[in-house]
Amino acid sequence: MKRAERTKLLIEVGRELALQLAANICEQYDVQEISPPKEGLVMIKMRETAQKSLFYIGEVLVTETKVKIGNHYGIGLVKESEPELSKALAIIDAAYEAQLPETILWIPHFEALAQQLHINQQQIKRSIERTKVNFDTMAT
């Protein structure tokens, strides 16, 4: 599983799981904190549709953490002020970079998270479609 997909699943539907997985890794391995959780601002780019030019729409607060397991580094970056989740994501990232055997056992957890995210997205889609206006029926 790719880093972006794994991170999205953990942030959107698996926050508690991320904390548990990170705690398990911390119990079994020496996790060094390279950069403790710190807050910062990131500029958000957007593409203007008419002229296709890029511009900055604004800033977003993020929390970033960097850790090391052995010779392998991991990074955790989340929106808002969430130092625990940021650190957990960094530890999980480093575990995957180090190809720790525990990561193989995590596959079913990520598959379940993917299913849960799909269900959540379908529910949101249905709620939006319920309120959608059909302009064809409004014509007289």
VONU-400025 format. One line per 2 residues: number of its first residue (from 0); for each residue x, y, z of C-alpha. Coordinates in steps of 0.02 Angstrom, whole numbers, plus 50000, padded with zeros to 5 digits. Example, Ala and Ser with C-alpha at 12.3 -4.5 7.8 and 13.67 -1.06 7.14 Angstrom:
<lovos>
0	50615:49775:50390  50684:49947:50357
</lovos>
This chain:
<lovos>
0	50000:50000:50000  50065:50171:49954
2	50108:50300:50087  49976:50426:50031
4	49836:50297:50033  49891:50227:50201
6	49900:50400:50278  49730:50451:50210
8	49648:50296:50284  49727:50324:50454
10	49680:50508:50461  49502:50492:50396
12	49439:50333:50481  49581:50254:50580
14	49645:50379:50707  49629:50260:50855
16	49710:50120:50755  49857:50234:50711
18	49888:50269:50896  49879:50082:50937
20	49996:50029:50796  50122:50163:50844
22	50116:50111:51027  50151:49930:50978
24	50303:49983:50876  50368:50092:51019
26	50357:49944:51138  50460:49831:51025
28	50585:49949:50941  50693:50098:50985
30	50603:50247:50908  50706:50406:50905
32	50618:50572:50888  50715:50674:50761
34	50595:50820:50761  50459:50827:50896
36	50282:50873:50846  50283:51055:50794
38	50153:51166:50717  50177:51266:50559
40	50084:51346:50415  50075:51277:50239
42	50018:51376:50088  49880:51292:49987
44	49894:51303:49797  49743:51301:49683
46	49724:51307:49495  49612:51441:49424
48	49497:51355:49298  49481:51489:49162
50	49663:51534:49135  49737:51375:49214
52	49855:51479:49321  49910:51430:49496
54	49878:51541:49646  49884:51524:49835
56	49711:51512:49911  49772:51527:50091
58	49862:51443:50233  49824:51292:50339
60	49892:51248:50511  49986:51081:50513
62	50078:50975:50641  50236:50887:50582
64	50342:50752:50666  50498:50659:50609
66	50559:50496:50688  50691:50365:50656
68	50688:50176:50680  50860:50105:50650
70	50921:50190:50492  50747:50224:50424
72	50654:50388:50439  50469:50424:50449
74	50368:50583:50437  50193:50625:50500
76	50100:50778:50439  49920:50818:50485
78	49804:50968:50477  49769:51065:50636
80	49856:51040:50803  49864:50852:50828
82	50035:50806:50898  49990:50628:50950
84	49921:50582:50779  50067:50665:50691
86	50192:50564:50793  50093:50403:50767
88	50093:50429:50578  50280:50461:50580
90	50311:50300:50677  50202:50199:50558
92	50289:50277:50409  50461:50233:50481
94	50401:50055:50516  50352:50036:50333
96	50516:50113:50275  50611:49989:50385
98	50501:49847:50319  50466:49785:50496
100	50378:49616:50504  50232:49695:50600
102	50180:49791:50444  50126:49630:50359
104	50006:49597:50502  49928:49769:50475
106	49862:49728:50300  49690:49667:50362
108	49672:49825:50468  49702:49936:50317
110	49582:49835:50210  49447:49860:50343
112	49485:50046:50349  49470:50056:50159
114	49299:49975:50168  49245:50094:50307
116	49304:50245:50208  49208:50184:50055
118	49050:50163:50159  49071:50338:50233
120	49095:50414:50060  48940:50325:49993
122	48837:50392:50138  48896:50569:50103
124	48859:50547:49919  48683:50484:49955
126	48648:50630:50072  48705:50753:49939
128	48601:50669:49803  48446:50677:49915
130	48455:50867:49915  48503:50884:49731
132	48382:50985:49627  48326:50914:49460
134	48304:51066:49349  48222:50963:49211
136	48068:50937:49318  48059:51122:49360
138	48036:51176:49179  47858:51221:49129
</lovos>
